[in-house]
């Protein structure tokens, strides 16, 4: 069975709007992974979602109707990675079983973070309205399975903690997701990431800034795309998609960045909302 990865949201910090963002997209962080049957295999009934920014609002129309359960992996509790949960119909209507995994960040769980946010006067609908099919689970420290996919994780380099995910599929291919990450600030974590992502089939990784922008935003927890591409090249990943685009970066700016990266590293590119990658 092949696997499809659909990029549903790639913006960092806040969603954007306007024709100058139409190619690379407007929604915040989210992607969905599901199997594609071959040679008479049954249709998939499970999918894996990574992060739940506003891109998750397009989840149902971007995965097969046969899917009845999703495993949601939340990298961290910053708003741009969870804000889609507040408006996702399946959180309330019980039409999809959802196991939502998240680590403890600053000593707090995702469930507590949502309770703190989803209350008057900030938000009118409280978590008490969540369907009984929604389950909040602490991210295990050990590898675990979502259907036939092995999920591994490691801590990353980002303020308030973050988890990096590695998905290993039955056909031997791998996906590593590094949602928010600052290359070079924590050398020990960089070395662990290089081992964790070594020779992966597809790396999806933060590349929010240009090198010039990074000079004034060092320590904010994000990488310039040049350093992200450099790390991917050293690690030997087969394909790279840079994600977590700055809300100020237009299609024109991202196309120029992609041209530079591809000239240096042919397997690389800037992720586009709606892009489907196969493994």
C-alpha positions as CSV (number, residue, x, y, z in Angstrom):
1,X,0.0,0.0,0.0
2,X,1.2,3.5,-0.9
3,X,0.8,6.4,1.4
4,X,-0.5,9.9,0.6
5,X,0.5,13.0,2.5
6,X,-1.8,16.0,1.9
7,X,-0.5,19.4,3.1
8,X,-3.6,21.2,4.4
9,X,-2.0,24.2,6.1
10,X,1.6,25.6,6.0
11,X,1.5,29.1,7.5
12,X,3.1,29.9,10.8
13,X,1.8,32.1,13.6
14,X,-1.5,33.3,11.9
15,X,-3.5,32.5,8.8
16,X,-3.4,35.0,5.9
17,X,-5.6,36.1,3.1
18,X,-5.2,37.7,-0.3
19,X,-4.4,36.8,-3.9
20,X,-0.6,37.1,-3.2
21,X,-0.8,34.0,-1.1
22,X,-2.9,31.8,-3.4
23,X,-0.1,29.5,-4.6
24,X,1.4,28.5,-1.2
25,X,-1.7,28.9,0.8
26,X,-3.3,30.7,3.7
27,X,-4.1,28.2,6.5
28,X,-2.0,27.3,9.5
29,X,-0.2,24.1,10.2
30,X,-1.9,20.7,9.4
31,X,-1.4,17.7,7.2
32,X,-3.1,14.3,6.8
33,X,-1.6,10.9,6.0
34,X,-3.5,7.9,4.7
35,X,-3.0,4.7,2.8
36,X,-3.9,4.2,-0.9
37,X,-5.0,0.6,-1.6
38,X,-3.4,-1.4,-4.4
39,X,-4.1,-4.7,-6.0
40,X,-7.6,-5.2,-4.4
41,X,-6.6,-4.1,-0.9
42,X,-9.5,-2.7,1.2
43,X,-10.1,1.0,1.4
44,X,-8.4,2.7,4.4
45,X,-10.4,3.2,7.6
46,X,-7.8,5.2,9.6
47,X,-5.7,8.3,8.9
48,X,-3.0,10.3,10.8
49,X,-3.2,14.0,11.2
50,X,-0.2,16.1,12.3
51,X,-1.1,19.4,13.9
52,X,-4.5,21.1,14.0
53,X,-4.2,24.7,12.7
54,X,-6.9,26.1,10.5
55,X,-5.9,23.7,7.7
56,X,-7.7,20.9,9.6
57,X,-11.0,22.5,8.6
58,X,-10.5,21.0,5.2
59,X,-9.7,17.5,6.6
60,X,-12.8,15.6,5.6
61,X,-12.8,16.7,1.9
62,X,-9.1,15.8,1.6
63,X,-9.2,12.2,2.8
64,X,-11.3,9.1,1.7
65,X,-14.9,8.8,2.9
66,X,-14.0,5.3,4.2
67,X,-11.9,6.8,7.0
68,X,-13.7,6.5,10.3
69,X,-10.9,7.1,12.8
70,X,-8.0,9.6,12.9
71,X,-4.9,9.7,15.1
72,X,-4.0,13.4,15.7
73,X,-0.5,14.2,16.6
74,X,-0.1,17.7,18.1
75,X,3.5,18.9,18.1
76,X,2.9,21.6,20.7
77,X,0.2,23.8,22.1
78,X,1.0,27.1,20.4
79,X,-2.2,28.6,19.0
80,X,-1.3,28.2,15.3
81,X,-1.1,24.4,15.8
82,X,-4.4,23.9,17.6
83,X,-6.7,26.7,16.6
84,X,-8.6,24.6,14.0
85,X,-9.9,22.3,16.8
86,X,-12.2,25.1,18.0
87,X,-14.2,25.0,14.7
88,X,-13.7,21.4,13.4
89,X,-17.2,19.9,13.1
90,X,-15.9,16.4,13.9
91,X,-14.9,17.6,17.4
92,X,-18.6,18.1,18.2
93,X,-20.8,15.9,15.9
94,X,-19.4,12.4,16.8
95,X,-19.0,11.4,13.1
96,X,-15.3,10.6,13.4
97,X,-13.4,8.9,16.2
98,X,-10.4,11.0,17.1
99,X,-7.5,10.0,19.3
100,X,-5.6,13.3,20.0
101,X,-2.0,12.8,21.3
102,X,0.0,15.6,22.7
103,X,3.0,15.8,25.1
104,X,3.1,17.9,28.3
105,X,4.3,21.4,27.5
106,X,5.4,23.7,30.3
107,X,3.8,21.2,32.6
108,X,0.3,21.5,31.0
109,X,-1.7,19.2,28.7
110,X,-3.5,20.1,25.5
111,X,-6.8,19.4,27.1
112,X,-6.1,22.0,29.9
113,X,-4.8,24.5,27.3
114,X,-8.1,24.2,25.3
115,X,-10.2,24.6,28.5
116,X,-8.3,27.7,29.4
117,X,-8.9,29.2,25.9
118,X,-12.4,27.9,25.2
119,X,-14.3,29.9,27.9
120,X,-16.3,33.1,28.0
121,X,-15.5,35.9,27.2
122,X,-12.7,34.6,24.9
123,X,-14.8,31.8,23.3
124,X,-18.5,31.0,23.6
125,X,-18.3,27.2,23.1
126,X,-16.6,25.2,26.0
127,X,-14.9,21.8,25.7
128,X,-18.0,20.2,27.4
129,X,-19.5,20.2,24.0
130,X,-16.8,17.9,22.5
131,X,-18.2,14.6,21.3
132,X,-17.6,11.4,23.2
133,X,-15.7,10.1,20.2
134,X,-12.9,12.6,20.9
135,X,-10.2,11.2,23.2
136,X,-7.3,13.3,24.6
137,X,-4.2,11.2,25.3
138,X,-0.7,11.9,26.5
139,X,2.0,11.3,23.9
140,X,3.9,8.1,24.9
141,X,7.6,8.3,25.5
142,X,8.0,5.0,23.6
143,X,7.1,4.2,20.0
144,X,3.5,3.3,19.4
145,X,1.3,2.2,16.6
146,X,-1.6,4.0,14.8
147,X,-3.0,1.1,12.7
148,X,0.0,-0.3,10.9
149,X,2.1,2.9,11.1
150,X,4.8,3.1,13.8
151,X,5.1,6.5,15.4
152,X,8.2,7.7,17.1
153,X,8.9,11.1,18.7
154,X,11.7,13.2,20.2
155,X,11.9,16.7,21.8
156,X,12.7,19.6,19.5
157,X,14.3,23.1,19.8
158,X,11.4,25.6,20.3
159,X,10.2,27.8,23.1
160,X,7.7,26.1,25.5
161,X,8.6,22.6,24.3
162,X,7.8,20.7,21.1
163,X,7.7,17.2,19.8
164,X,9.2,16.0,16.5
165,X,7.5,13.0,14.8
166,X,8.7,10.1,12.7
167,X,6.2,7.9,10.9
168,X,7.4,4.5,9.6
169,X,5.1,2.9,7.1
170,X,4.7,-0.9,6.3
171,X,6.3,-0.4,2.9
172,X,9.5,0.8,4.6
173,X,9.2,4.5,3.8
174,X,9.4,7.2,6.5
175,X,8.2,10.7,7.1
176,X,9.7,13.1,9.7
177,X,7.8,16.2,10.7
178,X,9.7,19.0,12.4
179,X,6.9,21.6,12.9
180,X,8.8,24.5,14.6
181,X,12.5,24.3,15.1
182,X,15.5,26.6,15.4
183,X,18.6,25.1,13.8
184,X,21.9,25.9,15.6
185,X,20.5,27.1,18.9
186,X,20.8,23.7,20.7
187,X,23.7,21.7,19.2
188,X,22.9,18.6,21.3
189,X,19.3,18.5,19.9
190,X,20.6,19.2,16.4
191,X,22.7,16.0,16.6
192,X,19.8,13.9,17.9
193,X,17.6,15.3,15.1
194,X,20.2,14.3,12.5
195,X,20.2,10.7,13.7
196,X,16.4,10.7,14.0
197,X,15.9,12.0,10.5
198,X,18.8,10.2,8.8
199,X,17.9,8.9,5.3
200,X,14.2,9.6,5.8
201,X,12.0,9.4,2.7
202,X,10.4,12.8,3.3
203,X,11.3,15.6,5.7
204,X,8.8,18.3,6.5
205,X,10.6,21.1,8.4
206,X,10.3,24.7,9.6
207,X,12.0,27.2,7.4
208,X,10.1,30.4,8.4
209,X,12.7,33.1,7.8
210,X,15.3,34.4,5.4
211,X,18.8,34.7,6.7
212,X,18.4,38.5,6.9
213,X,15.1,38.2,8.9
214,X,16.7,35.7,11.2
215,X,19.3,38.3,12.3
216,X,16.6,40.2,14.3
217,X,14.6,37.1,15.3
218,X,17.1,34.7,16.6
219,X,15.8,32.9,19.7
220,X,12.2,33.0,18.5
221,X,12.3,29.2,17.8
222,X,12.3,29.2,14.0
223,X,14.9,28.6,11.3
224,X,15.9,30.4,8.1
225,X,15.1,28.2,5.1
226,X,18.8,28.2,4.1
227,X,19.8,26.5,7.3
228,X,16.9,24.0,7.1
229,X,18.0,23.0,3.6
230,X,21.6,22.7,4.7
231,X,20.6,20.4,7.6
232,X,18.5,18.2,5.3
233,X,21.4,17.9,2.9
234,X,23.8,16.8,5.7
235,X,21.2,14.3,7.0
236,X,20.7,12.7,3.6
237,X,16.9,13.0,3.4
238,X,15.5,11.9,0.1
239,X,12.9,14.7,-0.2
240,X,12.4,18.0,1.7
241,X,9.4,20.3,1.9
242,X,9.9,23.5,3.9
243,X,6.9,24.4,6.0
244,X,5.7,27.0,8.5
245,X,5.9,29.9,6.0
246,X,5.9,33.4,7.5
247,X,2.6,35.2,7.2
248,X,4.5,38.1,5.4
249,X,6.0,35.9,2.7
250,X,4.1,36.2,-0.6
251,X,4.0,33.6,-3.4
252,X,6.7,35.6,-5.2
253,X,9.0,35.5,-2.2
254,X,8.5,31.8,-1.7
255,X,9.1,31.0,-5.4
256,X,12.4,32.8,-5.2
257,X,13.4,30.9,-2.1
258,X,12.4,27.6,-3.8
259,X,14.5,28.4,-6.9
260,X,17.5,28.9,-4.7
261,X,17.0,25.8,-2.7
262,X,16.3,23.5,-5.7
263,X,19.5,24.8,-7.3
264,X,21.4,23.6,-4.4
265,X,19.4,20.6,-3.3
266,X,17.2,19.0,-6.1
267,X,15.0,17.0,-3.7
268,X,13.9,20.2,-1.9
269,X,10.9,22.5,-2.3
270,X,8.6,24.9,-0.4
271,X,5.4,23.2,0.6
272,X,2.2,24.3,-1.0
273,X,-1.2,24.0,0.6
274,X,-3.1,21.2,-1.2
275,X,0.0,19.5,-2.4
276,X,-0.1,15.7,-2.2
277,X,3.1,13.7,-1.8
278,X,3.3,9.9,-2.2
279,X,5.5,7.5,-0.2
